[in-house]
Amino acid sequence: MDKILVGLKRVVDYNVRVRVKSDGSGVETDGVKMSINPFDEIALEEALRIKEAGGANEVVVVSIGSSEAQQQLRTGLAMGADRALLVTCDEAPDVLTCARLLLEIVNREQPGLVILGKQAIDDDNAQTGQMLAALWGRPQATFASRIEIKGDTATVLREVDVGMETIEVDLPAVITADLRLNEPRYVKLPDIMKAKKKPLEEIAMADLGAGDSPEIVHTAYEPPVARERGVMVEDVSALLAALKDKGLV
């Protein structure tokens, strides 16, 4: 195939403890380490492996967000992507708007395959890939643990609730990457320096004409309720009594 398109989302690093702002308007990001969404990093690694095996000529990474997302796109370029696209907007759009924006990029780039992370660790929606496939009118294979490309088809081993499932989809298609698909490569300093010379194009969200009215509006954020301290009981009778006191039985 000619091209693989990979989506990269800028999120709070998975090693950082997420804190809600004091006014409840969102998650605190000032001074917080930001990284590529881990599942998106796996998606990019798989695209690079397909290209290195001769299955594609080019890997293009795309992100939607503020200009700060350039940092994550440059990391993607350092990993081995050929070009980067940044759809700029002041605030991250809702998931359906993201899918519509990605569709505009797909129509522009005409990739033979789109690989996304199965979900983002900030909102855990796990919806963007499915929505993009529906809007695009192309097959989808979600939660992929293994991908094999042969000609115009992709065989995908995917994780489902009851175990593993193998499906075959015609290309172009949308595939979402699960945790066990691969282990992303380590980015070396020379690759970081080379990435600075690779093309990174910015496109205003309004120029894509995908609409800027969100379908979902976040009104407030709050941290989860703190867990109560555990209680030690001596026997089953004491356990039942404790549960009854809490109105659980």
Helices and strands as residue ranges (DSSP letters): E 3-7, E 10-12, E 34-36, H 38-52, E 58-65, G 67-69, H 70-79, E 83-88, H 95-109, E 113-117, H 128-136, E 140-150, E 153-160, E 163-170, E 174-177, G 179-181, H 189-195, E 200-204, G 205-208, H 236-245
